[in-house]
Amino acid sequence: MIERLEKEIKEIKASGIIAPGGCWIVRYLAKGRRSAYWYYKLQASEEIFPTKTEGKYTKYKHLGKSGSKAYLKAVEQVVARAKIEGLQRAIDILIQGSADLMEEAKKYK
């Protein structure tokens, strides 16, 4: 089972659509002259996104409105990262369970 889960992680990583760790999608309200609009951004815990100024980075990447190409791509990337994290937790649980099982088996030998 561990091999199967590791293979699935490799396949997701090979697709190249993974959001960096510590990134999430944030909704914010932008006010215009006549009304307000909801926009989305990819936000990181560190400055990782390049800006227009060479050598400068920011914590935010503008995605636009819900349904935009950038928004949908970011959602796909965050979902892929969440899948990898969940699969890795399952692998860790299986490894721990195996170690517990081996420890129990030693008691009865």
Secondary structure by P-SEA (a helix, b strand, c coil): caaaaaaaaaaaaaacccccccbbbbbbbbbcccbbbbbbbbccccccccccccccccccccccccccaaaaaaaaaaaaaaaaaaaaaaaaaaaaaaaaaaaaaaaac
